[in-house]
Amino acid sequence: MNKRVYFLMIVAFVVGMVELIIGGLLDLMATDLDVSLGQVGFLITIFSLIFAVGAPILLILTSNIERKRLTLISLAIFLLGNIVTVFSPTYTIVFIGRIISALSGSLLIILCLTIAPSIVHPKYRGRAIGIVSMGVSASIVLGIPVGLLLGNAFGWRAPFVLISVLTVFSIAGVFLLMERIDPKPSSPIRKQLATLKRRRIFFGQAITFLFIAGHTVLYAYLTPFVKMTMEIDGTWLSVIYLIFGIAAVSGGGVGGTLSDKLGPERTIMLTIILFTLVIFSIPYTTFALPAFLTILVIWGLLSWTLAPATQSYLIGLSPESSDIQQSLNNSALHLGIAFGSLIGGLVIERASIEQNATVGGFFALLSIGAALVSMYRKQGSEAVRSKS
């Protein structure tokens, strides 16, 4: 395995951390910038929305640029976005910094995922993509606890200072370690979206969107949820995020194993049904820390168990467009984060933080419906059409 793949994984991790890192800084940023928790949460929403929509568009617009050069340019713009955030005096400037970071970051993640398989032997391409994907998933899971630890110790700007420093090292690493990589033509957006005309694929992608939206409604606001419902702060809050992070990272491996043994369809249904039950039960475990920590581990594990099974399921539905399905599923993931964080903020503004878990549970229920439609509705008729 080319060791540069692991470097790309690190770059993906650094870039990916910015998406949800604000989740651990909500109250600090709200106080300092004199805005509400919902407004700070919207910074997650806009980032994830741009991340989902911008990546495929930017990849097409930059398809003729040499990959190493494009990566360096994108890292420089990403650094600029974080520097703007660090020195921003107002909420509006933070908002602008997030837009800059999201646009450049979305392109960087796709570049890492496409460069990795091109620099290894063909038999290692799948593994290379998997390694970079681990960096992405780990960043999404660990972004909040990293922000929480540094924010509480040094202020909410400290995590963005760290990311800026790591970005500088990433720029140096790409410049010194990466070789010139010729660009490859990308699939037009029209071709990518055309696959969604198939009912099973559309609802298959909707599973990820609805599931992650339901998860993010609560997870993006877990800090205020824990503080208000359990009166926990400081060290224990960090422990909660650490436990969740370990469980979530483990969930990816569990999901892959279950998908191989039980099949993607059964793994998807089992995961989302259990997840729905768990997220609805969370408010009823806050009376005791041991009960809450137990359900937290199960929640964290299930939150990333779905991804490998869904990706395998979509590839099985359309092997000829597997790359497109992976790209669309990545967009569905980040759209889910954007939508979930938006809904979670609205719930806080118009109801109370205690309702976030219940609202998230309803989205999880909808993901069960999407799975049923994708897997069972008109399945027989599609089989008949494929034979004919």
C-alpha positions in Angstrom: 0.0 0.0 0.0 1.3 3.4 -1.0 2.0 5.3 2.3 0.8 8.5 0.7 -2.8 7.1 1.0 -2.5 7.5 4.8 -1.4 11.1 4.3 -4.5 11.7 2.2 -6.5 10.1 5.1 -5.0 12.7 7.5 -5.8 15.5 5.1 -9.4 14.3 4.8 -9.6 14.1 8.6 -8.3 17.7 9.1 -10.8 19.0 6.5 -13.7 17.0 7.7 -13.4 18.1 11.4 -14.6 21.6 10.5 -18.1 20.4 9.6 -19.5 19.5 13.1 -16.8 21.0 15.3 -19.2 23.9 16.2 -21.5 21.3 17.9 -19.2 21.4 20.9 -18.9 25.2 20.9 -22.5 26.2 20.6 -22.9 27.9 24.0 -19.5 29.5 23.9 -20.0 31.0 20.4 -23.6 32.0 21.2 -22.4 34.0 24.2 -19.4 35.6 22.6 -21.2 36.5 19.3 -24.4 37.5 21.1 -26.6 35.2 19.1 -29.0 32.3 19.9 -28.0 28.6 20.0 -30.1 28.0 16.9 -28.2 30.7 14.9 -24.9 29.1 15.8 -26.4 25.7 14.9 -27.2 27.2 11.5 -23.5 27.5 10.8 -23.4 23.7 10.7 -26.4 23.6 8.4 -24.9 26.0 5.8 -21.6 24.3 5.9 -23.1 20.8 5.3 -25.5 22.1 2.6 -22.6 23.7 0.7 -20.5 20.6 1.3 -23.2 18.4 -0.3 -24.1 20.5 -3.3 -20.7 22.1 -3.9 -18.5 19.0 -4.2 -19.9 17.5 -7.5 -20.2 21.0 -9.1 -16.7 22.1 -8.2 -15.3 18.7 -9.3 -16.8 19.3 -12.8 -15.7 22.9 -13.0 -12.1 22.0 -12.1 -11.9 18.8 -14.1 -9.1 20.1 -16.3 -6.8 21.2 -13.5 -3.8 19.0 -12.5 -4.8 17.3 -9.2 -1.7 18.2 -7.1 -2.0 21.9 -8.1 -5.8 21.9 -7.4 -5.2 20.3 -4.0 -2.7 23.0 -3.0 -5.0 25.7 -4.2 -8.0 24.2 -2.3 -6.0 23.8 0.9 -4.9 27.5 0.6 -8.5 28.6 0.3 -9.5 26.3 3.1 -6.8 27.9 5.3 -8.1 31.3 4.4 -11.6 30.3 5.5 -10.4 29.1 8.9 -8.3 32.2 9.4 -11.3 34.4 8.7 -13.3 32.4 11.3 -10.5 32.7 13.9 -10.3 36.5 13.6 -14.0 37.2 12.9 -15.5 39.8 15.3 -19.2 39.1 14.3 -21.5 36.3 13.5 -21.7 37.5 9.9 -17.9 37.2 9.4 -18.0 33.7 10.9 -20.7 32.8 8.4 -18.5 34.0 5.5 -15.6 32.0 6.9 -17.8 28.9 7.0 -18.8 29.3 3.4 -15.2 29.6 2.3 -14.2 26.6 4.3 -17.2 24.5 3.0 -16.6 25.2 -0.7 -12.9 24.4 -0.5 -13.3 21.5 2.0 -16.0 19.8 -0.2 -13.6 19.7 -3.1 -10.7 18.6 -1.0 -12.6 15.5 0.3 -13.5 14.4 -3.2 -10.0 15.0 -4.4 -8.6 12.8 -1.6 -11.2 10.1 -2.4 -10.3 10.2 -6.1 -6.5 10.6 -5.8 -6.1 7.7 -3.4 -7.1 4.9 -5.8 -5.0 6.4 -8.6 -1.7 6.2 -6.7 -1.9 2.5 -5.7 -1.9 -0.8 -7.5 -5.3 -1.7 -8.9 -5.8 -4.5 -6.4 -5.5 -2.0 -3.5 -7.9 0.6 -4.9 -10.9 -0.4 -2.7 -8.7 -0.5 0.4 -7.3 3.0 -0.5 -10.8 4.5 -0.8 -11.7 2.8 2.5 -8.7 4.3 4.3 -9.5 7.8 3.2 -13.2 7.2 4.1 -12.1 6.3 7.6 -10.5 9.7 7.9 -13.8 11.4 6.8 -16.0 9.4 9.2 -13.6 9.8 12.1 -13.5 13.6 11.5 -17.3 13.8 11.6 -17.5 11.8 14.8 -14.5 13.4 16.6 -15.0 17.0 15.4 -17.3 17.8 18.3 -15.3 16.4 21.2 -12.1 18.1 19.8 -14.0 21.4 19.6 -15.4 20.8 23.1 -12.0 20.1 24.7 -10.1 23.0 23.1 -13.0 25.4 23.3 -13.5 24.9 27.1 -9.8 25.2 27.7 -8.9 28.1 25.4 -12.0 29.6 23.9 -14.1 28.8 20.9 -11.5 30.1 18.4 -8.9 27.6 19.6 -10.1 24.6 17.5 -10.0 26.7 14.4 -6.4 27.8 15.2 -5.5 24.1 15.5 -7.1 23.3 12.2 -5.3 26.2 10.5 -2.0 25.0 11.8 -2.7 21.4 10.6 -3.8 22.8 7.2 -0.4 24.5 6.9 1.3 21.2 7.6 -1.0 19.6 5.0 0.0 22.1 2.4 3.7 21.4 3.0 3.0 17.6 2.9 1.2 17.8 -0.4 3.9 20.0 -1.9 6.7 17.7 -0.8 5.2 14.2 -0.9 2.6 14.2 -3.7 3.5 13.8 -7.3 1.9 15.4 -10.3 -1.4 13.7 -11.1 -3.2 14.3 -14.4 -6.9 15.1 -14.2 -9.6 12.6 -15.2 -13.0 13.4 -16.7 -15.8 13.4 -14.3 -19.4 12.4 -14.8 -21.8 15.2 -15.7 -24.3 16.2 -13.0 -27.1 15.3 -15.3 -25.8 11.7 -15.6 -25.4 11.5 -11.8 -28.9 12.7 -11.1 -30.5 10.5 -13.9 -29.9 7.4 -11.8 -32.3 8.8 -9.2 -35.2 8.3 -11.6 -35.1 4.6 -10.5 -37.4 4.3 -7.5 -35.3 1.8 -5.6 -32.2 4.0 -6.0 -33.9 7.2 -5.0 -35.4 5.7 -1.8 -32.1 3.9 -1.2 -30.4 7.3 -1.1 -33.2 8.7 1.0 -32.5 6.1 3.7 -29.1 7.8 4.4 -30.6 11.3 4.2 -33.4 10.7 6.6 -31.4 8.5 9.0 -28.5 11.1 9.3 -31.0 13.9 9.6 -32.7 12.2 12.5 -29.3 11.5 14.1 -28.1 15.1 13.7 -31.3 16.7 15.1 -30.0 15.6 18.5 -26.3 15.0 18.0 -25.5 18.5 16.7 -27.1 19.9 19.9 -25.9 17.1 22.3 -23.9 19.6 24.4 -26.8 21.8 25.4 -29.1 18.7 25.7 -26.8 17.1 28.3 -26.2 20.3 30.1 -29.9 21.1 30.4 -31.3 17.7 31.1 -28.6 16.2 33.3 -26.7 19.3 34.5 -23.4 17.8 33.4 -20.5 20.0 32.4 -16.8 20.0 32.0 -14.9 16.7 32.2 -18.0 14.5 32.1 -19.2 16.2 28.9 -15.8 15.4 27.3 -16.1 11.8 28.5 -19.5 11.5 26.9 -18.2 12.6 23.6 -15.2 10.3 23.8 -17.4 7.3 24.6 -19.7 8.2 21.7 -16.8 8.7 19.3 -15.3 5.3 20.1 -18.6 3.6 19.7 -19.4 5.4 16.4 -16.0 4.6 14.8 -16.5 0.9 15.9 -19.9 1.0 14.2 -18.4 1.2 10.7 -16.6 -2.1 11.2 -19.7 -3.7 12.8 -21.8 -2.5 9.8 -19.4 -3.9 7.3 -19.2 -7.3 9.1 -23.0 -7.5 9.4 -23.5 -6.6 5.8 -21.2 -9.4 4.7 -22.9 -12.0 7.0 -26.6 -10.9 6.9 -26.7 -9.1 3.6 -27.1 -5.3 3.1 -30.9 -5.3 3.2 -31.2 -7.1 6.5 -28.4 -5.0 8.0 -30.1 -1.8 6.9 -33.5 -2.8 8.4 -32.1 -4.1 11.6 -29.9 -0.9 12.1 -32.6 1.7 11.4 -35.3 -0.1 13.5 -32.9 -0.4 16.5 -31.7 3.2 16.0 -35.3 4.5 16.0 -36.1 2.7 19.3 -32.9 4.0 20.8 -33.2 7.6 19.9 -36.9 7.7 21.1 -35.7 6.2 24.4 -32.8 8.7 25.1 -34.9 11.3 27.0 -36.0 8.6 29.4 -32.5 7.7 30.4 -31.3 11.1 31.6 -32.4 10.4 35.1 -29.2 8.4 35.8 -25.8 8.7 34.2 -25.1 4.9 33.9 -28.4 4.5 32.0 -27.6 7.4 29.7 -24.1 6.2 29.0 -25.4 2.7 28.1 -27.9 4.0 25.6 -25.2 6.5 24.4 -22.9 3.6 23.4 -25.7 1.8 21.5 -26.6 5.1 19.8 -23.0 5.8 18.8 -22.6 2.3 17.5 -25.7 2.3 15.4 -25.1 5.8 14.0 -22.3 4.6 11.7 -23.4 0.9 11.3 -25.7 1.9 8.5 -23.1 3.5 6.1 -21.3 0.3 4.8 -24.5 -1.6 4.4 -26.2 1.2 2.5 -23.2 1.7 0.2 -23.1 -2.0 -0.6 -26.9 -2.0 -1.2 -26.7 0.9 -3.7 -23.7 -0.7 -5.5 -25.7 -3.9 -5.8 -28.7 -2.0 -7.2 -26.6 -0.3 -9.9 -23.1 -1.8 -10.4 -22.6 0.1 -13.6 -22.9 3.4 -11.8 -21.3 2.5 -8.5 -19.0 5.5 -8.5 -22.0 7.8 -9.1 -23.9 6.1 -6.3 -21.0 6.6 -3.9 -20.9 10.3 -4.8 -24.6 10.8 -4.4 -24.6 8.9 -1.1 -21.9 11.3 0.2 -24.1 14.2 -0.8 -27.1 12.6 0.9 -25.1 12.2 4.0 -24.1 15.9 4.2 -27.6 17.1 3.1 -28.9 15.0 6.0 -26.5 16.7 8.4 -27.5 20.1 7.0 -31.2 19.4 7.3 -31.0 17.8 10.7 -29.0 20.6 12.2 -31.5 23.1 10.8 -34.5 21.2 12.2 -32.7 20.8 15.5 -32.1 24.5 15.8 -35.7 25.3 15.0 -36.9 22.8 17.7 -34.7 24.6 20.2 -36.0 28.0 19.2 -39.7 27.2 19.1 -40.0 24.3 21.6 -37.2 23.0 23.9 -34.0 21.0 23.7 -35.8 18.1 25.4 -37.8 17.6 22.2 -34.8 17.1 19.8 -34.6 13.4 20.4 -38.3 12.8 19.7 -38.1 14.8 16.5 -35.0 12.9 15.5 -36.9 9.7 16.1 -39.7 10.7 13.7 -37.1 11.2 10.9 -35.7 7.7 11.8 -39.2 6.3 11.3 -39.3 7.9 7.9 -36.0 6.2 7.0 -37.7 2.9 7.8 -40.4 3.8 5.3 -37.9 4.7 2.7 -36.1 1.4 3.2 -39.4 -0.5 2.8 -40.3 1.3 -0.4 -36.8 0.8 -1.9 -36.4 -2.9 -1.0 -39.9 -4.2 -1.4 -42.3 -1.9 -3.3 -42.5 -2.8 -7.0 -39.4 -5.0 -6.6 -41.0 -7.7 -8.5 -42.0 -5.5 -11.4 -38.5 -4.1 -11.7 -37.1 -7.6 -11.9 -39.6 -8.4 -14.7 -38.5 -5.3 -16.6 -34.8 -6.1 -16.2 -35.4 -9.6 -17.6 -37.3 -8.3 -20.6 
